[in-house]
Amino acid sequence: MERSSYSSTLTPYTMKNTLILTAATVLLAGCQLFTQPSDTTTQPVEQTNNTTPVVSEETTQEEVTFIRANPTNDEKEFFQAAVSEDETVENFMPSVPELDNSPQYFVTTEFLGDTSYTARIYEFNTFAQQAILLYEETGELAGFRILGIADENKLVVAREPIDFSPHPCFSYLTGDSSLQSLDLENLQALEPFQLPQSVIEEETEKMNTCATDFGI
């Protein structure tokens, strides 16, 4: 019996069916792979920030104690007797009740000719009845106005021209004037001085009330 021969030659029809079957198989396998649950669990990515946060520290500025000068006209002649006849006492600060054994301070000017003056700041020792020179400065229309004591050791002043004539409600303590202080424990040049905000607010309110009363 003759063994029948099998031809491996594919006809166009057979090749078409084979390709379709193969494509379907690949597609099915891909779908199974896609739908198969993964063993890897996806976690949300946590945002990390390696930058060290900047901590803002508020600087607390210690409040400056300030005591106003409250002179009386009766004491002006008393200081005048302690200096030379060429000097004129312009203003002063008497002893401060809040400070124990506090001395008194006063300012004089001496006319040098033309528009030049020498302005001097003195401390007056009541027990010794003596005026002690603390600071002097020569210039055109030079002068100082004593405003008070800060932190018990700083004499606060404002530069005031000799011919200065402010209105009745004017004040150097409203924050609009450039003030300076003289360190009474280390007498050197005058240094800029900043008033406490509480003093500025109080003095501004007084000046506004005064201006209203005077119709300024």
PyMOL commands that set and color helices and strands:
alter all, ss='L'
color gray80, all
select helices_A, chain A and resi 12-35+73-80+172-174+197-214
alter helices_A, ss='H'
color red, helices_A
select strands_A, chain A and resi 66-68+87-93+104-113+116-125+130-140+144-150+154-159+179-183+191-193
alter strands_A, ss='S'
color yellow, strands_A
deselect
rebuild
show_as cartoon
